[in-house]
Amino acid sequence: MMFTISSYGIVMNQYLETFCLLSGRFLLGVYFILPGISKITGFDATLTYMNDHNVPIASVLLIVTIIIQLGAGAALIVGFKAKYMAFVLAGLTLVISIYMHNFWDLADDDANRAHETQNFFKNMGIMAGLLMVAALGAGKLSLDSKLSANKV
């Protein structure tokens, strides 16, 4: 089989897409798994922090958050139900950002305002990546792709 510049470009684009989707899923998944673990090891401190931010039913929501972060984060890494998991994590990210990084409630001269603003918009960037996975799927190197191929 003879390769032309055009076919070489297509092959390289496919490899690049596969690599980017796999590495992106991995990084996004780890981004949720590590805080999920730290919420377990620092449960009481996290609960206090949530209560300080007036999160309703904080003890229940903390447990739910841990389960979502660990479960959906792991599912995202392996690409299992990746579109759904990414959408759930995007929703969680939005809720966490509104409650925990509410920079708009801080005074302009509050030293934490810049920090919370940065965290809020960083989370919006994470949410954007999750929404892209929710829209485009997990890619070829995923359980979703493997399970889909087995149905054919």
PEQUIHU-V31600 format. One record per helix or strand of 2 or more residues. SS is the DSSP state (a for helix, b for strand). FROM is the first residue (numbers start at 1). LEN is the number of residues. If there is no record, write none. Layout:
ss=SS from=FROM len=LEN
ss=SS from=FROM len=LEN
This chain:
ss=a from=5 len=37
ss=a from=43 len=10
ss=a from=58 len=21
ss=a from=82 len=19
ss=a from=103 len=3
ss=a from=112 len=25
ss=a from=143 len=9
